[in-house]
Amino acid sequence: MSRIPPGRPFTLITNMKTSLPHPKEIETKKMKITTWNVNGYRAVLKKGFRNWFDSDLADVVCLQEIKSRQDQLEPSDWNFDGYQSLWNSAEKLGYSGVAAFVREPPLEIGFGLGDSEFDGEGRVIWLQYPDFRLFNVYFPSGQRGMGRVEFKLRFYSRLLEICDRLHAQGQNVILCGDFNTAHTEIDLANARSNQNTSGFLPEEREMVSEYLRHGLVDIYRQLYPQKIEYTWWTYITKARERNVGWRLDYFMVSEALIDRVERVDIQGGVLGSDHCPVSLEIKCCA
């Protein structure tokens, strides 16, 4: 179990190797990563989360909007056999927060963006593996007004700076989580009526485009350019039953990783939250 005190940037070094083998000596295996905005961890625990978790068989499970801290839970709620539990909760109780369950031990673990403007909201956990850095991210929502839209855009920019630096160092990146933005019209059911809604504002969509100009790829859209699936449905007006949704939950990967991604699955049939899980399978170092 590892937890960061809310609002404090922190890095924990574990299992660090001094050198990596020559590429020709590296054996590959598959890794499954699943991301899910659970809209309250305590709530989803009552809606079949553990049964889903046990059947998903992911190597890494990244959760967003957990709205809880470990000291509010029983150990059995987060201490799962074979997994290390990582939590980055917000300073504000019942708000935001991310968690990860890790079966594949990382070389290094970090929390936050190293920026006090954002880190008190508990929005990032990152895991360093031999051939990529995985970020579990809960991007801010802009629904509460333009002040939060501007905060959201600054958060996007800060994370992109980190990705640019890692790319410049020759590292690969995987971003997963709730991006809180539908990028293009195919990514939501009612694009025309949401032109002025946060989550589909031109400046938010442009920021996602900026990520794609910086060596990252929306791998779901890369693999399935015309496929229409959603990952979030409002609880209002029975939107999920009518499949009137948005695709807000993404995997973005460095361009160098494209050929190693085998599949991305949106688990639209999994209930328990207003979002559904999304899984990625990738070939990586053994």
C-alpha positions in Angstrom: 0.0 0.0 0.0 1.3 3.5 -0.9 -0.4 6.8 -0.4 0.7 10.4 -0.8 -0.5 13.1 1.7 -2.9 15.2 -0.4 -1.4 18.2 -2.2 2.3 17.2 -1.7 4.3 16.2 -4.8 6.1 13.0 -4.1 8.1 10.3 -5.9 8.8 6.8 -4.6 11.6 4.8 -6.2 11.1 1.0 -6.3 12.7 -1.8 -8.1 15.0 0.5 -10.0 17.4 -1.3 -12.4 20.8 0.2 -13.2 20.7 -0.7 -16.8 18.4 -2.2 -19.4 19.3 -5.1 -21.7 20.1 -4.7 -25.4 16.9 -4.5 -27.4 17.7 -7.8 -29.2 17.8 -9.5 -25.8 14.4 -8.2 -24.6 11.6 -10.7 -24.5 8.1 -9.3 -25.0 4.9 -10.0 -23.2 1.4 -8.5 -23.1 0.3 -6.0 -20.5 -3.4 -5.1 -20.0 -4.1 -1.6 -18.6 -7.7 -0.6 -17.7 -8.9 2.9 -16.9 -12.2 3.8 -15.2 -13.7 6.9 -13.8 -15.7 5.3 -11.0 -17.5 8.5 -9.8 -17.0 7.6 -6.2 -15.0 4.5 -5.0 -17.2 3.8 -2.0 -20.3 4.0 -4.3 -18.9 1.6 -6.9 -17.9 -0.9 -4.3 -21.6 -1.4 -3.7 -22.3 -1.9 -7.4 -20.2 -5.0 -8.2 -16.8 -3.4 -8.5 -14.9 -6.3 -6.9 -16.6 -8.9 -9.2 -15.7 -6.7 -12.2 -12.1 -6.3 -11.0 -11.6 -10.0 -10.5 -12.9 -10.7 -14.0 -11.0 -7.9 -15.8 -7.6 -9.5 -15.0 -5.8 -6.3 -15.8 -2.1 -5.8 -14.9 -2.8 -2.2 -14.0 -6.2 -0.7 -13.1 -6.3 3.1 -13.1 -9.3 4.8 -11.3 -10.3 8.4 -11.4 -12.8 10.5 -9.3 -12.4 8.1 -6.3 -13.8 10.8 -3.9 -12.3 9.0 -0.9 -9.2 8.3 1.1 -7.9 5.0 2.3 -8.6 5.8 5.9 -12.3 6.0 5.1 -12.2 2.4 3.9 -11.8 -1.0 5.3 -8.5 -2.7 4.2 -10.5 -5.4 2.4 -11.9 -2.6 0.1 -8.5 -1.9 -1.4 -6.1 -4.7 -0.3 -6.5 -7.1 -3.3 -4.3 -10.2 -3.6 -1.4 -9.8 -6.0 -1.8 -6.0 -6.4 -0.1 -3.0 -4.9 -2.6 -0.3 -4.1 -1.7 3.4 -4.8 -3.8 6.4 -3.8 -3.6 10.1 -4.5 -6.6 11.7 -2.8 -7.6 15.3 -3.0 -7.2 17.6 0.0 -10.9 18.3 -0.2 -12.9 15.4 1.2 -15.3 13.7 -1.2 -13.7 15.3 -4.3 -11.6 14.2 -7.2 -8.7 11.8 -6.5 -7.0 8.9 -8.4 -6.0 5.4 -7.4 -4.2 2.5 -9.1 -4.0 -1.2 -8.5 -0.7 -2.6 -9.9 0.1 -6.2 -10.4 3.1 -5.5 -12.7 5.7 -3.8 -10.4 6.9 -0.5 -11.8 10.5 0.7 -11.6 9.3 4.1 -10.2 6.1 5.6 -8.8 5.2 9.3 -8.7 2.3 11.4 -7.7 1.1 14.7 -9.1 2.6 17.1 -11.7 5.0 18.8 -9.3 2.9 21.9 -9.4 1.1 23.2 -6.3 -1.7 24.7 -8.5 -2.9 21.3 -9.4 -1.5 18.7 -7.0 -3.9 19.5 -4.1 -6.7 18.0 -6.2 -5.2 14.5 -6.5 -5.3 14.1 -10.2 -2.2 12.1 -11.2 -0.4 8.9 -10.4 2.4 7.9 -12.8 4.2 4.5 -13.1 7.6 4.1 -14.8 8.1 0.8 -16.7 11.1 -0.2 -18.7 9.7 1.0 -22.0 7.1 3.7 -21.1 5.8 5.9 -18.4 2.1 5.4 -17.6 0.1 8.3 -16.4 -3.2 7.8 -14.6 -4.9 11.2 -15.0 -8.2 12.8 -14.0 -8.3 16.0 -16.1 -10.3 18.8 -14.6 -13.9 19.6 -15.6 -14.8 23.0 -16.8 -18.5 22.7 -16.0 -18.4 25.2 -13.1 -17.5 28.2 -15.3 -14.8 29.8 -17.4 -12.5 30.0 -14.4 -12.4 26.2 -14.3 -12.1 26.0 -18.1 -8.9 28.1 -17.8 -7.7 25.9 -14.9 -8.4 22.9 -17.0 -6.4 24.2 -20.0 -3.4 25.1 -17.7 -3.5 21.5 -16.4 -3.4 20.2 -20.0 -0.5 22.5 -20.8 1.5 21.4 -17.7 1.1 17.7 -18.4 2.0 18.2 -22.0 5.2 20.0 -20.9 6.1 16.9 -19.0 5.4 14.6 -21.9 7.5 16.8 -24.2 10.4 16.5 -21.8 10.1 12.8 -21.6 10.0 12.5 -25.4 13.1 14.7 -25.6 14.8 12.2 -23.3 13.9 9.3 -25.6 11.1 8.0 -23.3 7.7 6.8 -24.4 4.5 7.8 -22.7 1.0 6.3 -22.1 -1.7 8.6 -20.8 -5.0 7.1 -19.6 -8.0 8.5 -17.8 -10.9 10.8 -18.0 -9.8 13.7 -20.3 -13.1 15.5 -19.8 -13.1 16.5 -23.5 -14.7 15.0 -26.5 -12.2 15.7 -29.3 -14.3 15.6 -32.5 -17.9 15.3 -33.5 -17.8 11.5 -33.8 -17.0 11.4 -30.1 -20.4 12.6 -28.8 -24.0 12.0 -29.7 -25.1 15.6 -30.0 -22.3 17.6 -31.3 -24.3 20.5 -32.7 -26.2 21.2 -29.5 -23.0 21.1 -27.3 -20.9 23.6 -29.2 -20.9 25.9 -26.2 -20.8 23.2 -23.5 -17.6 22.6 -21.5 -16.2 19.3 -22.7 -16.7 20.3 -26.3 -15.6 23.9 -26.4 -13.3 24.8 -29.2 -10.4 25.7 -26.9 -10.7 22.3 -25.1 -10.8 20.4 -28.3 -7.8 22.4 -29.6 -5.8 21.4 -26.6 -6.5 17.7 -27.4 -5.3 18.4 -30.9 -2.2 20.0 -29.5 -1.4 16.7 -27.8 -1.6 14.9 -31.1 0.8 17.4 -32.6 3.3 16.6 -29.9 3.9 13.0 -30.8 0.9 11.4 -29.0 -1.8 9.4 -30.6 -5.4 8.8 -29.5 -4.9 5.1 -30.0 -8.6 4.1 -29.9 -9.4 6.5 -32.8 -6.2 5.4 -34.6 -7.3 1.8 -34.5 -11.0 2.4 -35.1 -11.4 5.7 -37.1 -15.1 5.4 -37.8 -16.3 3.5 -34.8 -18.9 5.2 -32.6 -18.7 4.2 -28.9 -19.1 6.3 -25.8 -17.6 6.1 -22.3 -19.8 8.6 -20.4 -23.6 9.1 -20.2 -25.3 11.7 -18.0 -27.7 10.2 -15.4 -30.3 12.6 -16.6 -33.0 11.5 -19.2 -31.9 7.9 -19.3 -29.0 8.8 -21.6 -27.2 5.5 -21.2 -30.3 3.5 -22.1 -30.6 5.6 -25.3 -26.8 5.6 -25.9 -26.7 9.4 -25.9 -23.1 9.7 -24.7 -19.7 11.2 -25.0 -16.2 9.6 -25.4 -14.3 11.3 -22.6 -12.0 8.5 -21.5 -8.8 7.9 -23.6 -5.6 6.2 -24.0 -3.0 8.4 -25.6 0.3 6.7 -26.5 3.6 7.9 -28.0 3.8 7.4 -31.7 6.6 4.9 -31.2 4.2 2.6 -29.3 1.5 2.4 -32.0 2.5 -0.9 -33.5 2.8 -2.5 -30.1 -0.8 -1.8 -29.1 -2.9 -4.9 -29.9 -6.4 -3.7 -29.0 -8.4 -1.1 -27.1 -11.8 -2.1 -25.7 -14.6 0.2 -24.4 -16.5 -1.9 -21.9 -19.8 -0.2 -22.4 -21.8 -3.0 -20.7 -20.1 -2.5 -17.4 -22.3 -0.5 -15.0 -21.6 1.1 -11.6 -20.7 4.6 -12.7 -21.7 7.2 -15.3 -18.5 6.3 -17.1 -17.5 2.8 -18.3 -14.0 1.2 -18.2 -11.6 1.2 -21.2 -8.9 -1.3 -21.6 -5.7 -1.4 -23.7 -3.4 -4.4 -24.4 0.1 -3.7 -25.4 3.3 -5.7 -26.0 6.1 -4.7 -23.6 9.3 -5.9 -22.1 9.1 -9.1 -20.2 
